């Protein structure tokens, strides 16, 4: 079993169905055509010397060609490598030196990163997804050749990097079997059904769609800058393509609420993940699109999904607990994962879709735990199960603030502040004081242990999802 063979099975059943609609390059690709393109590009990669177990760095945003590249790499038994270029030079260079990619597949714009990062400049082979003079380019009309590689479920398929609580990169390697296991879970919890049309901004969701035989729409919007997305353009794309479900981080849904037209006649489900989802966002979406089912997934790079819930689970009691600073509700723990808590309430998980070890063991000592012969992953999140066995998050372990006998969980206070004011908030320790920063100008709110609340026009957020506070930049602002 490998992911390419699973994709081939889907193609046999769905060959004339549309696999990917890419508004950015104005293409609409059937499953049969996608297979032809994969066969052509994998032959080109083979001709260029790429073989089984070679690592290939991909710097291409969500696009039809990204998935041509990804499935071609799976077919060859090579390993797709992803590094977030918004990280600093030290992180990116360290990650690339760790992976040692043999080739780079990138957009023309991303080719400029060779000037910024020495380790990317040192990659022997560069292939652009769009034609550029004097640079090797992806050729989807390359002469196809039978490639005889034995790729099985234990072969590595994908490598990505995470910094966790430190700036030092840790490499997460996923095998074909691991990604298949994750796909089977997503099949359950994002309710994949054939003949659906899905607009998604989450790359792993689109991969799951391809393995299920769904049509995926990639909107012509910048996912790196969700606040710049034209909400009406996004809504029009959903109507034009008769989108029946949407999967994205909360920032995209926040933007969608700014659209003038509330009519989404074909959409049945919204799925949110990748960043904390506030109940107030769900309430606004329900009020605006009351015919659409709302679902939330919680997980991490090393374990996805961990928990889930639907909007109709949000009782008055749950919302009041969040307003009272008791944390963020994330719902039912998926039965396919084991969950436990350390003495300090850090959440640990184990199971088939939990990464067992990091590449070369870098990060295992800090993030893995052997208990009764089972490897557990330390999530770095503090949390608890309530009386109904529902999971709640209190925030990151490394963010805890001690003040006398008080233990403050910044995230819990931020959730309460955001829900009470409908504005972004962030709690930090600055110059010996506990400071709650808020984008709300006016309020009559106080929290035990917080010395002062200050107004900040724009609280800096992460570049990846535009939803998590960038505390380093916030301290610079203060």
N, C-alpha and C positions, 0 to 999 in steps of 0.2 A: 504494500500500500504506500502510495505517495500522493501528494496533493495534485500533481499533474494528471495522474491516472484517474483521480476523482473528478477532475475538471473534464476529462475526456468522456466520462460516463454521462455527465450533465449535457455535454455537447450532442451526444447521440440522441438524447431525449428532446433537447431544446434548440436544435441547430438553427432553426429559422426564427427563433425568438430573439428579441433585442437584448443584448447583454449590458451594454453601456451606451448611454446617451451623454456625450461630452459637449456641453454648450460652449466651452472655451475654444475648442477647435472645430465646432459645428459638425461633429461627426455622430453617426448612429451606427453602432457595430453589432451585428448578430453574433450569436455564440459560434456559429460555423466560421464566420469571417475572423473572429477573435482567435480561434484555433489556428487558422491559416497564418495569421500574423505572428502568433507565438512560434509556430513551426519555422517560419522564415527567420525570425530574430534569433531563436535558439541556434539555428544553423549558422547564422552570421557570427554569433558569439563563439560557437565551436570553431569556426574558421579562423577567428582572431586568437584562438589559443585558450579559451576558457574551458575548464574541465571540472569534473566532480570535486567538491570540497573547496574550490576557489571562492574567495570572498569578493563580493562586488558591492561597492558603495553606491547607493541610489540617492541622488539629490534632485528629486522631481516632485512637484506638488501633486495633489490628487488629480489624476487625468487618465484618460483611456490608455495612453502610452506607459504610464506607471505600471498598470496591471499587465500589459503585454510583457514588459520587462520582468515583472515579478514571477509570472507563470513560466516564462522562458527559463529563468534561473532555477525554479523548482524542477523543471523538466531535465535540466542538465545535472541536477544534484549539486549545484553550486549554492552559495549562501548569500542571501540579500542582506546588506548591512545598512542600517539607518542611524544617522547621527543628527541631532538637532543643531543646525548651523547658527541658531540664535544664542547658543551657549558661547562662553568666552573662548579665546584662542587656545588657552591652556587645556581646557576640557576637550575641544574638538581635536587638537593635535594629539593629545594623549589617547583619545578613543581610536583615532585612525592608526596610530602607531601600534596600538594593541591588536586591532583587527588585521592590519597589514593587507588592505584590499589590493587585488591584482588589477582591478578595473574600476572606472567611475562611469556611471550612467547618469546624465544630468541634463537639465534644461540649459539653453544658451546663457541665460542670466546667471545660473548657478555656477557656470564655468568660471565666472569672475572670482569665485571663492578660492580659486587657486592662488590668487594674489594675496588673499588675507590669511590663509592657513597653509603653512609649510608642508604639513603632512599630506594635505590634499594635492598640493603641487607635485609631490613625489610619487603619486600613483602612476604606474607605468602606462596605462591605457585609458584614454578618455573617449566616451561615446555620447554625443549629444542626441536628444530626442527630436530636435529640429535641425534642418540642414545648416551647416556653417562651413565656410571655405577653410580648407586645410585641416579640418578636424573630422575624425571618423564619425559617421552619423548612423542612427538606427535605420536600417533598410528593411521595410516590411514587404519588399518584393524580392528579397534575397532568395537564391536558388535553394529550395528545401532539400535537406539531406537526412537520411535515416541516422539517428544518433543512438548508439547502443550503450547506454549507461544503466547500470543496475542501481536504482534508487529505492531504498526501502524506508519503512517508518522510522527507523532509528537515525537516519541521516539528518544532519542539521539543515534547516531551511531558512532561518531568519535570525539575525542578530541586531539588537538595538541597545542603546545605552541609557542608563539612568544615573543620576547623581545621588538620589535619596537625600539623606540629611547632611551629606558632605558634598564638596565640589568635585571629588575624585570620581571619575567615571567607573561604572560597573557594567559589564556586558551581560545582557540577558540573551541566551541562545535558546531558540525554540526548534524542536525537531518537527518532522512531518507529522508524527504521531501526536505531539503536543498540540499543534495547530488544529489537527483534526478533532481532538478532544474538545478544544476550546470552541471550535465551530459547532459541534454537536450541542454544546450548552447554549451557545448564542441562538441556535435553531429553536431551542425551547423558550428562552427568556426574552428574545426580541421577536418571537412568534413569526418565524419565517414561513411563508406559504408561496408556492409557485404561482406565477401569473400576477404577483404583486409588482408595483412600480415604486421604487424606493429612492427618495432623494436623501443622500447621506453625506455628512461631512466628517465621518469617522472612518479612517482607512480600514480597520479590522472588520467593520460592518460590511463594507463593500466586498471584501474578500469572501466573507460568509455568504453574501448574496450570489456571487459567482458560483460557489460550490453548491448552492441550493437551486440555482436556475432562475433567479429573480432579475428583473431589469433595474439597473441602477442609473440614476440621473446625477451628473456632476454639474452643478450650477456654475454659471459664469460670474462668480463672486470671489473675493479674496478672503479665504478662511484664516489667513494670518492676521488680518485686520478686520474682525467682525463688526466693529463699530462704524466702519466705512461702507459696510454692505448696504446697498439700496434695498430697503425692505419690500418695496412695491415690485421691484424687478424679481426678487426672490419669490414672492407670492405668485407673480405671473408665471414663473417657470413651473411652479407646482401645478397650476391650473392647466397650462399649455400641454404638459406631458401626462396629465391625469395621475399625478402622484398619489399613491394610496397610503404611504407611510413616510415619516421623516426621522432620521437618526442623527443627532448632533450634540455638541456641547451646549450648555445653557446660554452662552453668549449669542449664539445664532438665534435662539428662540426669543431672547430679549429684543433683538433687532426686528424680528418678525412682528412683534407686538406693535411696532411703530408704523406698520403698513396701514394705508388708508382703507383698504377693502378687507372686510372680515370673511369674505366668501372663499372657503376651500371645500368645494363640494365633493371631491373624491378622496380626501385624506381621512383615514380612519384612526391612525395611531401616530403619536409623537413618542420617541424614545430619547431620553437624555442621559448623558454620562460624560466622563472625562474630567469633571470638575464638580464642586459642591452645587447641589440644586436646592434653591431656597423654596419653601412652601408658598411664599408670596408670588413667585414666578408661576408656579402651578395654578394658583388661584386666578391670576390674570389670564393665563392661557385658557383655563376652563371657562372663564367669563366671556372671553372673546370668541373661542371656538368650542362651544359647549357640546358639539356632536363628536369631538375627537377624544379618544382614550389617551391618557397621559401615563407614561411609565418612566421609572428612574432606576438606573443601575449604578451600583457602587463596586469598585474594584481597584486594582493597582496594576502597574506594568507587569508585576510578577504573578498576579492572580486576578483574572477577570473572567466571570463575575464573582463577587463575594456575597452580595446581597441585592435585593430588588424590592420595589413596591409599586403600586399603582395609586393614582390620585385619590381614588375612592377610599383608600385606607386612612387618609389623613383626618382623624377625628379631631373634635374640638380639644380634647384632653392632650393629644399629641402636640397640637399647635401651641397650646398654652405652656407646655413643658419647654418647647423651644424658645418661646418668648421669655421664659423664666431662667434662661441660661443653662438648661439641662443638656444641651448638645444638639446635634443635627440627626434627625431620624433618617435611617437608611433601609429599614424594613426587614423582610424575611431573609435569613441566611439561606443560601441555596443548599439543598440537601446533599449535593455532590461535593461539598467542601466540609472539612472539619475545622472548627473554630475553638479557640481557647484564649485565655488571658494570662499574662505574666503578673507578678506581684504588683507592679506599678500600673496595671490595667492595660498594658500594650496588647493589641490584638495580634494573635498569631494564627496562621492557617496552614493546613496541609491538604493534599489531595492530588488527583491526577492532573488537574489543570493549574497546579502551583509549581512554579519553577523551583527545581530541587537545588541547583547550584549555579553560581555565576561562572563565566568564562575564566578558565585558569584558576578558579577558586578565589579570585579577587573580590572581596566583600562578603565571603561566606562566614568568616569569623564574627563579623558584626551583625549579620542579617539572617543567619541560619541557625537552627537549634535542633540538636538530635535528642529526641525524647522517646524512650521505649522502642528504639530501633526505627523511629519515624522521623523524617526531616520536616521541620516546621519552618515557615517563613515568618520573620518578624516584620510586620507591616509598617512600624513606626507610628501608627495611629493609636491613640488612646480611646477606649470605648467601653461599652458595657451592654449586656442584654437586660431588657426590662422584665417585668413580671410576666409579660406575654411572650417572652423569648424573641423580642424584636431588637435589632441592633441599632445602637446609637453611637455617634462619633463625638468625641470631646476635643479632638484636634491632634496636632503632631506632638510626639513625645519630646522632641527637642525644643518646642515652643513654650513649654510650661514655665510660668513665672512664680517664684516663691516670694511671698511677702509676709514676714512674721510667721504666724501659724496658718496663714492662708495659702492654698495652692490654687493659682488661677490658670484656667485653660483658655487662652486667648480666643480660639476658634469659637467656643461656646458663647462667649460674650459678643463676639463679632456677629454670630448668627442672630442673637437676640436684638442687637442694635440695628442690624440690617432689616429685620422683620418689623421693628417698631417704627423705623423712619423711611423704609423703602429706598435707602441709600447705602452705598458701599461703606464698610467700616473695617478698621484694623487696630488691633491692640499690640503695643510694643512697650518695652522697657527702655527709657531714654533719659540719660543724665540722672539716674537714681530715682526716676518717677515712672509710675505705670500710666501710660498715656493712651487713651482711646481716640483714634483719629476717625473722623466721620465726614462724609460728603454732605451731611445734612447741616444746614446753617442754623436752623431753629429746632429745639427739642427741650423737653423737661424730663430728662432721664438720668439716673445714676446707677452705678454698680458697686457693690462692696469690693474694696481693694483697688479701685481705679482712682488715681489721684486727680486727673483732669481729662476733660473731653475737648479736643481741639478740632476746628474746622479745616479741612484740606479740600481744595477744589477738585483735584483729581488724584485719587489714591492709585499709585502705580501697580499694574497687574502683569502677570506672566505673559510672555509673547506667544506661548503655544496655544493656550485655550482662552486667554484674555478673561480669566475668571478667578485666578488665585492671586493673592496679594504678593507683590515682590517686596519683601520686608527689607532687603538690603537697600533698595532704592528709596523706600519710605523713610528709613533712618537718615539717608542723605538729604531728603526733603526737609525733615525736621531740623 
